[in-house]
Amino acid sequence: MDIVSELVYEITHFNFMIWLLSILTVVLCGIPLLLVIRGIFKSFVAARADGPMISSTYQNPKPKKKVVLGMVLVFPILLMMFFWVLFGYIFAFSMKDSREYECAVGYALKDPAVTDALGKDVTAGNFAWISSFESGGGFRTAYFRVLLKGSKGVGNLYISSYVAPAISTMQLEFESPDDYQRIYTGTFPCN
């Protein structure tokens, strides 16, 4: 499963954040573009109402209007791209660099329940979708989900971890198309 088909799978099955970002994209890009198109249409209609130009002294509109029009068209697209990159990193990629991710995925790839459900060549997906994350004062809690892919199909690994100076715990739950089970409950890092 390549990154595009995995993203389509995420959109159609789970991820609320992708839907939220899509709506944000439509609002940030669609509304300004509609306003610009409406303004162009109005100026075109106004020019047609004035009739043909008789004078040969007609001058092109000031370049400032073109620059402003260009900014109105480009700014929402740049803003949308910024939000997609920022939120994409925060909600889809930031946990991939964590010890929790390494521990959970490493454990799941070796677990018999996972290999029985998904086949021998199980790999982790491209994203680690965060549901919740808190860190501060030596404490750290994380809840996130990773798509697991194998020769027999796909499944989801749900990770819940709590890391503190005195005690650290982790819980892993695996969901395949046929089953949902807890595959690990214990200390962090995984044993």
C-alpha positions as a printed Julia matrix, in Angstrom:
191×3 Matrix{Float64}:
   0.0     0.0     0.0
   1.61    3.24   -1.12
   1.21    6.58    0.62
  -1.69    7.77   -1.59
  -3.76    4.62   -1.09
  -3.0     4.71    2.64
  -4.2     8.32    2.82
  -7.39    7.38    0.95
  -7.89    4.51    3.42
  -7.43    6.91    6.35
  -9.91    9.41    4.91
 -12.59    6.83    4.19
 -12.26    4.87    7.42
 -11.04    6.91   10.33
  -9.4    10.22   10.5
 -11.49   13.17   11.56
  -8.49   15.52   11.31
  -8.19   14.95    7.56
 -11.85   15.87    7.15
 -11.35   18.96    9.31
  -8.32   20.06    7.29
 -10.25   19.51    4.06
 -13.07   21.74    5.27
 -10.51   24.33    6.39
  -8.94   24.17    2.92
 -12.27   24.81    1.23
 -13.02   27.74    3.53
  -9.56   29.32    3.28
  -9.25   28.91   -0.48
 -12.79   28.68   -1.76
 -14.36   31.78   -0.24
 -11.58   34.24   -1.26
 -11.48   32.74   -4.74
 -15.25   33.11   -5.1
 -15.0    36.74   -3.98
 -12.25   37.42   -6.52
 -14.23   35.73   -9.3
 -17.29   37.75   -8.31
 -15.24   40.98   -8.42
 -13.82   40.13  -11.85
 -17.29   39.33  -13.14
 -18.7    42.61  -11.77
 -15.9    44.66  -13.36
 -16.42   42.82  -16.66
 -20.16   43.53  -16.57
 -19.48   47.18  -15.66
 -17.02   47.55  -18.55
 -19.54   46.04  -20.97
 -22.23   48.43  -19.71
 -20.01   51.44  -20.49
 -19.91   50.42  -24.14
 -16.93   50.29  -26.45
 -13.98   52.57  -25.87
 -14.03   55.47  -28.32
 -10.91   57.25  -27.18
  -7.49   56.01  -28.13
  -6.11   57.22  -24.81
  -7.25   54.13  -22.95
  -4.7    53.02  -20.37
  -4.31   49.64  -18.73
  -5.35   49.4   -15.09
  -2.68   50.22  -12.56
  -0.29   47.33  -11.87
  -1.15   47.56   -8.15
  -4.54   46.0    -8.85
  -2.88   43.03  -10.51
  -0.54   42.57   -7.56
  -3.42   42.77   -5.09
  -5.46   40.35   -7.2
  -2.48   37.97   -7.33
  -2.04   38.17   -3.57
  -5.73   37.51   -2.99
  -5.46   34.41   -5.16
  -2.1    33.16   -3.85
  -2.35   33.96   -0.12
  -5.17   31.51    0.7
  -3.39   28.74   -1.18
  -0.13   29.4     0.68
  -2.0    29.58    3.97
  -3.74   26.29    3.23
  -0.42   24.64    2.38
   1.09   25.94    5.62
  -1.8    24.49    7.67
  -1.62   21.16    5.86
   2.11   20.86    6.53
   1.84   22.02   10.15
  -1.16   19.9    11.11
   0.08   17.02    9.02
   3.32   16.94   10.94
   1.67   17.4    14.34
  -1.12   14.85   13.9
   0.4    12.35   11.48
   4.19   12.28   11.8
   5.43   13.7    15.11
   4.95   10.46   17.1
   7.03    8.46   14.62
  10.19    9.86   16.23
   9.15    8.87   19.75
  10.26    5.97   21.93
   6.61    5.01   22.37
   6.23    4.5    18.62
   9.42    2.42   18.36
   8.45    0.25   21.3
   4.82   -0.29   20.23
   5.47   -1.0    16.57
   8.47   -3.2    17.37
   6.37   -5.26   19.76
   3.37   -5.48   17.43
   5.4    -6.62   14.43
   6.59   -9.64   16.46
   3.25  -10.44   18.11
   1.66  -13.74   16.97
  -1.88  -12.27   16.94
  -0.76   -9.59   14.48
   1.16  -11.95   12.2
  -1.73  -14.47   12.22
  -4.22  -11.78   11.21
  -2.1    -9.84    8.71
   0.44  -12.33    7.4
   4.19  -12.69    7.67
   5.44   -9.44    6.11
   3.8    -6.93    8.44
   4.92   -3.32    8.2
   3.83   -0.09    9.86
   2.02    2.52    7.82
   3.36    5.94    6.94
   1.37    7.79    9.61
   1.0     7.7    13.39
  -2.28    9.54   14.04
  -2.36   11.28   17.43
  -5.62   11.33   19.37
  -4.13   12.96   22.46
  -0.7    13.98   23.69
   0.41   15.75   26.87
   3.88   16.42   28.15
   5.22   18.46   31.04
   6.65   18.25   34.51
   8.31   14.92   33.84
   5.0    13.31   32.83
   4.0    12.27   29.34
   0.8    10.66   28.07
   0.12    9.68   24.49
  -2.74    8.04   22.63
  -2.19    7.35   18.96
  -2.96    4.89   16.17
  -0.77    3.23   13.56
  -1.95    1.36   10.48
  -0.34   -2.07   10.13
  -0.17   -3.68    6.67
   0.51   -7.29    5.81
   0.07   -9.82    3.02
  -3.42  -10.79    4.28
  -4.78   -7.27    4.9
  -4.61   -4.22    7.13
  -5.22   -3.61   10.81
  -4.87   -0.85   13.37
  -2.62   -0.68   16.4
  -3.92    1.59   19.18
  -1.25    2.78   21.6
  -1.84    4.25   25.05
   1.2     5.2    27.11
   1.91    6.94   30.38
   5.5     7.88   31.22
   6.43    9.35   34.61
   9.58    9.37   36.74
   8.27    6.66   39.12
   6.21    4.44   36.8
   5.67    4.06   33.09
   2.98    1.94   31.45
   1.88    1.08   27.96
  -1.12   -0.65   26.48
  -1.37   -1.93   22.91
  -4.63   -2.97   21.27
  -4.81   -4.53   17.83
  -7.83   -4.33   15.57
  -8.05   -6.5    12.48
 -11.11   -6.84   10.23
 -12.19   -9.91   12.23
 -11.01   -9.23   15.77
 -10.12   -6.65   18.42
  -7.76   -7.66   21.21
  -5.29   -6.3    23.71
  -1.84   -7.58   22.8
   0.21   -5.88   25.5
  -0.36   -4.31   28.89
   2.67   -3.61   30.98
   5.65   -1.42   31.56
   7.17    1.01   29.15
   9.46    0.34   27.37
   7.92   -2.91   26.15
   9.48   -6.13   27.39
